[in-house]
Amino acid sequence: MTNNGALNDIRVLELGQLIAGPFCGQLLGDMGAEVIKVEPPQIDGKGGGDPMRNWGHGDAKLWWEVVARNKKSVSANLRVAEGQEIVRRLVAHADILIENFKPGTMEKWGLGPDALHAINPRLIIVRVSGYGQTGPYSSRAGFGGIGEAMGGWRYIVGDPDRAPSRMGVSIGDSLAATYGCMGALAALHARERTGKGQVVDSALYEAVLQVMESLVPEYMVSDHVRKRSGSILEGIAPSNVYPTSDGEYLIGANQDAVFKRLCAAMGQPELATDPRYATHVARGENLRELDAIIAEWTRTLTVDELEAKMIEFSVPAGKIYRAPEMLEDPHFAAREALVDVEHPQWGSFKMQNAFPKLSDTPSSVRRRAPLEIGQDNAEVYGELLGMSEADIAALKGSAAI
């Protein structure tokens, strides 16, 4: 597939493993960047590779196919001098380097920002970690879930009578990766003016904190501490999942004009002028009794009947989608939200397409995830670094690659 992506002249060196670093690389690769992923080699046929190769659910572990798409795989043992030297040589040809090791690890390997910028002053270094590169917690081990807890997310998710819940996806890692990608793009723009690269420091907990809305100011000004509220947001109504005769359906009609349209759809226009529900504040104060009224009505309809009503009266609402519903939905198909991928073992399957959509420089899924660890050693080390076959064989023989 032709690469017309916005970043098709950018080369990325991805050193990270697991979720946050690789997802940052996935985003840049989808936008057209050449992503060279450095994986630990197998030694004596054991170990090696990004652990994501074995992550996922069901019979086939397919998370790797998503997070490693549009990437080349080379192998290098970063714990030995020969492997570290390979990274230094690759850095000379790279625009962006991504790493999500524990802070201090890159420096221990002689690959800290000062050393890398001495090789390539234009290099942009994206560093994703639990707590950031500075501060009293920087040396602590940190995973996405810990960042979600510290950033305020976990405390407010779930039912109030139970322990904090988690999302069914690794949202903390994904947010830190997304902000890391955003920082890399900003740094690329700045480099156009200055000619210099810089460090992008993306901490898991701070990435989560960024999406916590007015949680901190609310406490500072009015001593309000947000709490878990299950499927609702306190003070926001109606906005909930409601029962139907054959399933559940989400309705968001909390804005005044929209609520008026919902009341008309229900055949109860008087609710829109009832003092208990006429304003945003009043609906929030009487949230539970209003939800009970709406639920009594929605139970008389099927999901499809309710959806037809919501469309007719222009009320924001929607079905609760799972993978089966996504695959059957005409809107997903029309916008090509899902893309077909061919795999030698699993055949053809769909995954989420590249996003966001750019009109002139479209992102795309051009390349299947690397099947083997270091499958692109010959191309990258031979063509980019000018190594001979004998050089590559010698490195492999010494377990450096």
C-alpha positions in Angstrom: 0.0 0.0 0.0 1.2 3.5 -0.9 2.2 5.5 2.2 0.7 9.0 1.8 0.7 9.6 5.6 1.6 12.9 7.1 4.8 11.5 8.7 6.0 9.4 5.8 9.4 11.2 5.9 9.9 10.5 9.6 11.8 7.6 11.1 10.9 6.3 14.6 13.1 4.1 16.8 10.9 2.3 19.3 12.6 0.8 22.3 9.7 0.4 24.6 7.8 -2.8 25.5 4.3 -3.7 26.7 1.7 -1.0 26.2 2.5 2.7 26.5 5.7 2.9 24.4 4.4 0.5 21.7 1.0 2.3 21.5 2.8 5.6 20.9 4.8 3.9 18.2 1.6 2.5 16.7 0.0 6.0 16.5 3.1 7.5 14.7 3.3 4.5 12.4 -0.4 4.8 11.5 0.4 8.4 10.5 3.0 7.2 8.0 6.2 7.1 10.1 8.7 4.3 9.5 8.8 2.6 12.9 11.8 0.4 13.7 10.9 -1.6 16.8 13.9 -2.9 18.8 13.1 -6.2 20.6 15.2 -8.3 22.9 16.6 -11.3 21.0 15.9 -14.9 21.9 18.9 -16.4 23.6 19.3 -20.2 23.2 15.8 -20.3 21.8 14.3 -18.8 25.0 12.6 -15.6 25.8 13.0 -12.5 23.7 10.5 -10.2 22.0 8.0 -7.8 23.3 5.7 -9.5 25.9 2.8 -8.0 23.9 3.3 -10.9 21.4 1.6 -13.1 23.9 -1.1 -10.7 25.3 -4.8 -10.8 24.5 -7.9 -12.8 25.1 -9.4 -15.9 23.5 -7.7 -18.6 21.6 -5.6 -16.2 19.5 -3.5 -13.6 21.2 -4.0 -10.8 18.7 -3.2 -7.6 20.7 0.3 -7.7 19.1 -1.3 -7.5 15.6 -2.8 -4.1 16.5 0.0 -2.5 18.6 2.8 -3.7 16.3 1.2 -2.9 12.9 3.2 -0.7 10.5 6.4 -1.6 12.3 9.7 -3.3 11.4 11.3 -5.6 14.0 15.0 -5.7 14.7 16.6 -7.5 17.6 19.2 -6.0 20.0 20.2 -6.9 23.5 20.3 -3.5 25.2 22.0 -5.0 28.2 25.3 -5.6 26.4 27.7 -3.1 24.8 27.2 -4.4 21.3 23.4 -4.0 21.5 23.8 -0.5 22.9 26.1 0.4 20.1 23.5 -0.7 17.6 21.0 1.7 19.1 23.6 4.5 18.9 24.1 3.8 15.2 20.3 3.7 14.6 19.9 7.0 16.5 22.0 8.8 14.0 19.3 8.0 11.4 16.2 8.6 13.5 13.9 11.5 14.1 12.1 10.2 17.2 13.0 7.6 19.8 10.4 6.1 22.1 11.2 4.4 25.4 9.1 3.4 28.4 11.7 1.9 30.7 12.0 2.8 34.4 13.7 6.2 34.7 17.5 5.8 34.9 17.6 2.6 32.8 18.6 4.4 29.6 21.3 6.3 31.4 22.6 3.1 32.9 23.0 1.7 29.4 24.8 4.9 28.2 21.7 5.9 26.2 20.4 8.8 28.1 19.3 12.1 26.4 22.7 13.8 26.6 24.5 10.8 25.0 21.9 10.5 22.3 21.8 14.2 21.5 25.5 14.2 21.2 25.0 11.7 18.3 21.9 13.4 16.8 21.0 16.9 18.1 17.7 16.7 16.1 16.5 13.6 17.9 13.2 13.8 19.7 13.1 11.5 22.7 9.7 10.4 24.0 10.0 9.0 27.6 6.9 7.4 29.0 7.0 6.3 32.7 4.8 5.9 35.7 5.7 9.1 37.5 7.9 11.1 35.1 11.6 11.6 34.9 11.8 13.9 37.9 10.3 14.2 41.4 10.5 12.0 44.5 8.5 9.1 42.9 10.4 9.0 39.6 12.4 5.9 40.5 9.4 3.9 41.5 8.0 1.1 39.2 4.8 2.2 37.7 2.1 0.5 35.5 -1.0 2.0 33.9 -3.3 1.0 36.7 -1.2 2.7 39.3 -1.2 5.9 37.2 -5.0 5.7 36.9 -5.2 5.5 40.7 -2.8 8.4 41.4 -4.3 10.5 38.6 -7.8 10.3 40.2 -9.5 8.0 37.7 -9.9 4.8 39.8 -11.5 6.5 42.8 -14.5 7.8 40.7 -15.1 4.7 38.6 -17.6 2.0 39.7 -20.5 1.7 42.0 -20.5 3.7 45.2 -21.0 0.6 47.4 -18.0 -1.3 46.0 -14.3 -0.9 45.6 -13.0 1.3 42.7 -13.4 -0.4 39.4 -11.2 -0.4 36.3 -12.0 0.0 32.7 -11.7 -3.1 30.6 -8.9 -1.5 28.6 -5.5 -0.1 29.7 -6.6 3.5 29.6 -3.7 4.9 31.6 -1.1 3.5 29.3 -3.1 4.6 26.2 -3.5 8.1 27.5 0.2 8.4 28.3 1.1 7.1 24.9 -1.3 9.5 23.2 0.1 12.5 25.1 3.6 11.2 24.2 2.7 11.1 20.6 1.2 14.6 20.8 4.3 15.9 22.4 6.4 14.3 19.7 4.4 16.0 17.0 4.7 19.4 18.8 8.5 18.8 19.2 8.7 18.0 15.4 7.1 21.4 14.7 9.4 23.2 17.1 12.4 21.5 15.4 11.4 23.2 12.2 12.2 26.5 13.9 15.1 25.6 16.1 16.8 22.7 14.4 17.0 20.9 17.7 15.3 17.9 19.2 14.1 17.7 22.8 12.8 15.3 25.5 9.0 14.6 25.8 8.3 13.5 29.4 5.0 11.7 29.6 4.0 10.4 33.0 1.2 7.9 33.3 -0.4 9.7 36.3 -0.2 13.1 34.7 -1.8 11.8 31.4 -4.7 10.6 33.5 -4.8 13.8 35.4 -5.2 15.8 32.2 -8.7 14.2 31.5 -10.0 14.6 35.1 -11.9 17.8 34.1 -12.5 20.1 37.1 -11.9 17.5 39.8 -9.1 19.5 41.6 -10.5 23.0 41.3 -13.9 21.7 42.6 -12.2 20.6 45.8 -10.1 23.7 46.1 -13.0 26.1 45.7 -16.0 24.2 47.2 -14.5 21.3 49.1 -16.2 18.9 46.8 -14.7 15.5 46.4 -16.0 13.5 43.4 -17.2 10.0 44.2 -18.2 6.8 42.4 -21.7 7.1 41.0 -22.1 3.9 38.9 -23.7 4.5 35.5 -24.6 8.1 36.2 -22.8 11.4 36.7 -24.2 13.1 39.8 -26.0 16.3 38.8 -26.2 15.4 35.1 -29.7 14.1 34.0 -31.0 12.4 32.2 -27.8 10.6 31.1 -27.9 6.9 31.7 -28.4 3.4 30.4 -32.1 2.5 30.4 -33.9 -0.8 30.2 -36.0 -1.9 27.3 -38.0 -5.0 26.7 -35.1 -6.8 25.0 -31.9 -5.0 26.2 -30.4 -1.8 27.3 -30.0 1.6 25.6 -28.0 4.7 26.4 -29.7 8.1 26.4 -28.0 11.5 26.9 -30.6 14.2 27.1 -29.3 16.5 29.8 -29.3 19.7 27.9 -32.5 21.7 28.2 -33.6 21.7 24.6 -32.7 18.1 24.1 -34.6 17.1 27.3 -37.7 18.9 25.9 -37.4 16.7 22.8 -37.1 13.6 24.9 -40.3 14.5 26.8 -42.1 14.9 23.5 -40.8 11.5 22.3 -42.1 10.0 25.5 -45.5 11.6 25.0 -45.0 13.5 28.3 -44.3 17.1 27.2 -45.4 18.4 30.6 -42.2 17.0 32.2 -40.2 19.7 30.3 -42.0 22.5 32.3 -42.3 20.6 35.6 -40.3 22.7 38.1 -38.6 19.4 39.3 -37.1 18.9 35.8 -37.3 22.1 33.8 -33.7 23.2 34.4 -30.3 21.5 34.4 -29.8 22.0 38.1 -33.3 20.8 39.0 -32.9 17.6 36.9 -29.6 17.0 38.7 -31.3 17.3 42.1 -34.1 15.0 41.1 -32.0 12.6 39.0 -33.2 9.3 40.4 -36.9 10.0 40.2 -36.5 11.3 36.7 -34.5 8.2 35.7 -37.3 6.0 37.1 -39.9 7.9 35.0 -37.8 7.4 31.8 -37.1 3.8 32.6 -40.8 3.1 33.0 -41.3 4.3 29.5 -38.3 2.7 27.9 -39.3 -0.7 29.2 -42.4 -0.6 27.0 -40.2 -0.5 23.8 -37.6 -2.7 22.2 -34.1 -1.4 21.6 -34.9 -0.8 17.9 -38.2 0.9 18.6 -36.5 3.2 21.2 -33.7 4.0 18.8 -36.2 4.9 16.1 -37.9 7.3 18.5 -34.6 8.9 19.5 -33.6 9.5 15.9 -37.1 10.9 15.0 -36.9 13.4 17.9 -33.1 14.1 17.5 -32.1 12.9 21.0 -28.5 11.8 21.4 -28.7 8.1 22.2 -27.2 4.8 21.1 -26.9 1.1 21.5 -24.3 -0.5 23.7 -21.8 -2.0 21.2 -19.7 -5.1 21.5 -17.5 -6.5 18.7 -20.4 -8.3 17.0 -22.4 -5.1 16.8 -19.5 -3.2 15.4 -18.9 -5.8 12.6 -22.6 -5.6 11.6 -23.0 -1.8 11.8 -23.3 0.0 8.4 -21.8 3.2 9.8 -18.6 1.4 10.8 -18.5 0.0 7.3 -19.2 3.3 5.5 -16.4 5.1 7.4 -14.0 2.1 7.1 -13.6 2.2 10.9 -12.5 -1.4 10.7 -9.8 -2.7 8.4 -9.0 -6.2 7.1 -5.7 -7.7 7.9 -4.3 -11.0 6.5 -2.3 -13.3 8.8 -0.5 -16.5 7.8 -1.8 -18.3 10.9 -5.2 -16.7 11.7 -6.3 -15.8 8.2 -8.3 -12.6 7.5 -9.6 -10.6 10.4 -10.6 -7.0 11.2 -9.1 -4.5 13.6 -9.6 -0.8 14.2 -8.4 1.3 11.3 -6.0 4.2 11.6 -7.4 7.3 13.2 -7.9 10.3 13.1 -8.8 10.8 9.5 -6.7 13.3 7.5 -8.2 14.5 4.2 -4.9 15.0 2.3 -2.4 12.9 4.1 -4.4 9.9 5.2 -3.1 7.5 7.9 -3.3 3.8 7.1 -2.6 0.3 8.2 0.0 -0.7 5.5 2.0 -3.5 7.1 1.1 -6.4 9.3 2.8 -6.8 12.7 6.2 -8.5 12.5 5.8 -12.3 12.7 9.3 -13.0 13.9 11.6 -11.2 16.4 14.2 -9.4 14.3 12.7 -10.3 11.0 13.9 -7.1 9.5 17.5 -7.3 10.8 18.9 -7.8 7.3 17.1 -4.8 5.8 17.7 -2.3 8.7 21.2 -3.4 9.7 22.3 -4.1 6.2 20.7 -1.3 4.2 20.4 1.4 6.8 23.6 0.8 8.8 25.7 -0.8 6.1 26.5 -4.0 8.0 27.7 -7.0 6.0 26.1 -10.4 6.3 29.2 -11.4 8.2 28.8 -8.5 10.6 25.2 -9.5 11.3 26.1 -13.1 11.7 28.8 -12.2 14.2 26.4 -10.1 16.3 23.8 -12.9 16.2 26.5 -15.4 17.3 27.4 -13.3 20.3 23.7 -13.0 21.3 23.9 -9.2 20.8 21.0 -9.5 18.3 
